[in-house]
Amino acid sequence: MKSLYLGLICLLLFSTCKSDKSESRLKEIHKEPTVARKIANAHGFENWKNVFEVKFTFQVDRDTIKGKRRSWTWNPKTKNVSMVTETQTVSYTLNAIDSTSIDTDRAFINDKFWLLIPFQLVWNTSTTISEPTKAEAPISKNQLNLITLTYPNKGGYTPGDAYDIFYSDDFIIKEWVFRKGNSEEPTMATTFENYKDYKGIKIATDHKMDGGNWNLNFTEVSITLVGQK
């Protein structure tokens, strides 16, 4: 009889634990996505898991002067990265950075950040993101939604920096303000425009300052999906 009681108690505990886990899982599934995740999803984040290779060229043009180009090939799954410029070619692995590749990695992290900032909102787990509010965008002067992305004061290549991200009601980024060291005064403000769709991933290929005579742009962008190599 004692064994029967113990068996019933164990069965009850097992059923209760299983029920608690099921309820927890259901809550997780139906949990409202964060603003960061909504912005990432609006730019095609759900398709990122299928990406095998990304290629792009980063360039900053001023007036009629074309800037120096950095062309990148990146495999997110193997973490292999290659950079080609007018003067050098460098290849390295993101999880094996040393003194010979740290400058290249710094450039890659910068260029990738501009290319995929909507996804960085989800990837960068050490950052803090403010609650959304409404504010006037610095360049268009339109009323847009605003969140602020802030990096911790230690670690990484941009400790303490902050980004004010302005986005529309459909969660597409329209402008941003970079504030070095989380200073009150803006360091740089640019647009996000000329969006193009690459295998379901939306990328702003032009970032212009007020006046339009400065343009950080991306060309030769291509995305290869798994199974298409």
C-alpha positions as CSV (number, residue, x, y, z in Angstrom):
1,M,0.0,0.0,0.0
2,K,2.9,2.4,0.9
3,S,4.4,1.7,-2.5
4,L,1.1,2.6,-4.2
5,Y,0.9,5.9,-2.4
6,L,4.5,6.8,-3.3
7,G,3.7,5.9,-6.9
8,L,0.7,8.1,-7.0
9,I,2.6,11.0,-5.4
10,C,5.4,10.7,-8.0
11,L,2.9,10.6,-10.8
12,L,1.1,13.7,-9.5
13,L,4.4,15.5,-9.2
14,F,5.4,14.5,-12.7
15,S,2.1,15.6,-14.1
16,T,2.3,18.9,-12.3
17,C,5.8,19.6,-13.6
18,K,4.8,18.7,-17.1
19,S,1.8,20.9,-16.9
20,D,3.9,23.8,-15.6
21,K,6.4,23.4,-18.4
22,S,3.6,23.3,-21.0
23,E,2.0,26.5,-19.6
24,S,5.4,28.2,-19.5
25,R,6.0,27.1,-23.1
26,L,2.6,28.4,-24.2
27,K,3.3,31.8,-22.5
28,E,6.6,32.0,-24.3
29,I,5.0,31.3,-27.7
30,H,2.3,33.9,-27.2
31,K,4.5,36.5,-25.5
32,E,4.3,39.8,-27.3
33,P,7.5,40.4,-29.3
34,T,9.8,43.2,-28.1
35,V,10.0,46.4,-30.1
36,A,13.6,45.3,-31.1
37,R,12.3,42.0,-32.4
38,K,9.4,43.7,-34.3
39,I,11.9,46.0,-36.0
40,A,14.2,43.0,-36.8
41,N,11.2,41.0,-38.2
42,A,10.0,43.9,-40.3
43,H,13.4,43.8,-42.0
44,G,13.3,40.0,-42.6
45,F,15.0,38.6,-39.5
46,E,13.0,35.4,-39.8
47,N,14.9,34.7,-43.1
48,W,18.3,35.1,-41.5
49,K,18.5,31.4,-40.4
50,N,18.6,30.4,-44.0
51,V,21.5,32.7,-45.0
52,F,24.7,30.9,-46.0
53,E,26.8,33.8,-47.4
54,V,26.6,37.6,-47.5
55,K,28.6,39.9,-49.8
56,F,28.6,43.7,-49.8
57,T,30.7,46.7,-50.6
58,F,30.9,49.6,-48.1
59,Q,31.7,53.1,-49.4
60,V,31.3,56.7,-48.2
61,D,30.9,59.3,-50.9
62,R,31.3,63.0,-50.3
63,D,29.8,65.4,-53.0
64,T,31.2,64.0,-56.2
65,I,34.2,62.3,-54.6
66,K,33.9,58.5,-54.4
67,G,35.2,57.0,-51.2
68,K,37.5,54.0,-50.7
69,R,35.7,50.7,-51.1
70,R,35.7,47.8,-48.7
71,S,34.3,44.6,-50.2
72,W,33.3,41.8,-47.8
73,T,32.4,38.1,-48.1
74,W,31.0,36.7,-44.9
75,N,29.7,33.2,-44.0
76,P,27.6,33.6,-40.8
77,K,27.6,29.9,-40.1
78,T,31.3,29.2,-40.4
79,K,32.2,32.8,-39.2
80,N,34.7,33.2,-42.0
81,V,35.2,36.7,-43.3
82,S,37.2,38.1,-46.2
83,M,37.9,41.8,-47.0
84,V,39.2,43.1,-50.3
85,T,40.3,46.8,-50.8
86,E,42.4,48.5,-53.4
87,T,45.6,47.7,-51.4
88,Q,45.0,44.4,-49.6
89,T,43.1,41.2,-49.1
90,V,42.5,39.8,-45.6
91,S,40.7,36.6,-44.5
92,Y,40.1,35.6,-40.9
93,T,37.6,33.9,-38.6
94,L,35.5,35.8,-36.2
95,N,36.2,33.5,-33.3
96,A,39.9,33.5,-33.9
97,I,40.9,37.2,-33.9
98,D,44.6,38.1,-33.3
99,S,46.9,41.1,-33.8
100,T,47.0,40.5,-37.6
101,S,43.2,40.6,-38.0
102,I,42.0,43.0,-35.3
103,D,42.0,46.1,-37.5
104,T,40.1,44.2,-40.2
105,D,37.6,42.9,-37.7
106,R,37.1,46.5,-36.4
107,A,36.2,47.6,-39.9
108,F,34.0,44.6,-40.5
109,I,32.0,45.1,-37.3
110,N,31.5,48.7,-38.2
111,D,30.4,48.0,-41.8
112,K,28.2,45.0,-40.8
113,F,26.6,47.2,-38.1
114,W,25.5,49.8,-40.7
115,L,24.3,47.0,-43.0
116,L,22.2,45.1,-40.5
117,I,21.4,47.4,-37.6
118,P,17.8,46.0,-37.4
119,F,19.3,42.6,-36.6
120,Q,21.9,44.0,-34.2
121,L,19.1,45.1,-32.0
122,V,18.4,41.4,-31.4
123,W,22.0,40.1,-31.6
124,N,23.6,42.5,-29.2
125,T,22.4,41.1,-25.9
126,S,24.8,43.3,-23.8
127,T,23.1,46.5,-24.9
128,T,20.1,48.3,-23.3
129,I,17.1,49.5,-25.3
130,S,14.8,52.2,-24.1
131,E,11.1,52.1,-24.1
132,P,9.6,53.5,-27.4
133,T,8.3,57.0,-27.6
134,K,7.4,59.6,-30.2
135,A,9.8,62.2,-31.4
136,E,10.7,64.5,-34.3
137,A,13.3,62.9,-36.6
138,P,16.4,65.1,-37.0
139,I,16.5,65.2,-40.9
140,S,12.9,64.7,-42.2
141,K,11.4,66.5,-39.2
142,N,8.6,63.8,-39.3
143,Q,7.1,62.5,-36.1
144,L,8.4,58.9,-35.8
145,N,8.8,56.3,-33.2
146,L,12.0,56.4,-31.2
147,I,14.1,53.9,-29.2
148,T,17.7,54.4,-28.0
149,L,20.3,51.6,-28.2
150,T,23.1,52.0,-25.6
151,Y,26.3,50.0,-25.3
152,P,27.9,49.2,-22.0
153,N,30.8,51.3,-20.8
154,K,33.3,48.5,-21.1
155,G,34.0,46.0,-23.8
156,G,33.7,45.9,-27.6
157,Y,34.9,48.5,-30.1
158,T,32.3,51.2,-29.1
159,P,32.0,51.3,-25.3
160,G,29.3,53.6,-24.1
161,D,28.1,54.7,-27.5
162,A,24.3,55.4,-28.1
163,Y,22.1,55.3,-31.1
164,D,18.7,57.0,-31.3
165,I,16.7,54.9,-33.8
166,F,13.7,56.5,-35.5
167,Y,11.2,54.1,-37.2
168,S,7.8,54.2,-38.8
169,D,4.6,52.5,-37.6
170,D,5.5,49.5,-39.7
171,F,8.8,49.2,-37.8
172,I,11.0,50.2,-40.7
173,I,14.0,52.3,-39.7
174,K,14.0,55.8,-41.3
175,E,16.8,57.7,-39.6
176,W,19.2,57.4,-36.7
177,V,21.4,59.6,-34.5
178,F,24.8,58.4,-33.3
179,R,26.0,59.8,-30.0
180,K,29.6,58.9,-29.2
181,G,30.0,58.0,-25.5
182,N,26.3,58.6,-25.0
183,S,26.9,62.4,-25.2
184,E,23.9,64.7,-25.2
185,E,24.8,66.3,-28.5
186,P,24.5,64.3,-31.7
187,T,27.8,63.1,-33.3
188,M,26.1,62.1,-36.6
189,A,22.6,61.8,-38.0
190,T,21.7,60.0,-41.3
191,T,18.8,58.7,-43.2
192,F,18.0,55.0,-44.0
193,E,16.7,55.0,-47.6
194,N,16.7,53.2,-50.9
195,Y,15.7,49.9,-49.3
196,K,16.2,46.8,-51.4
197,D,15.0,43.2,-50.8
198,Y,17.7,40.5,-50.8
199,K,16.1,37.0,-50.4
200,G,13.5,38.4,-48.0
201,I,16.0,40.6,-46.1
202,K,15.4,44.4,-46.4
203,I,18.5,46.5,-46.4
204,A,18.8,50.3,-46.6
205,T,21.5,50.9,-49.3
206,D,21.9,54.6,-48.8
207,H,22.5,56.6,-45.6
208,K,22.6,60.4,-46.2
209,M,23.3,63.3,-43.9
210,D,21.2,66.4,-44.0
211,G,21.8,68.2,-47.3
212,G,22.6,64.9,-49.2
213,N,26.2,65.6,-50.0
214,W,27.4,62.8,-47.8
215,N,26.3,59.2,-48.5
216,L,27.4,56.0,-46.8
217,N,26.2,53.4,-49.3
218,F,26.2,49.7,-50.0
219,T,26.7,48.2,-53.5
220,E,27.2,44.7,-54.9
221,V,25.0,43.3,-52.1
222,S,24.1,39.7,-52.5
223,I,22.8,37.0,-50.2
224,T,23.1,33.3,-50.8
225,L,20.8,30.9,-49.0
226,V,21.7,27.5,-47.7
227,G,21.4,25.0,-50.6
228,Q,22.0,27.6,-53.2
229,K,25.8,27.6,-53.0
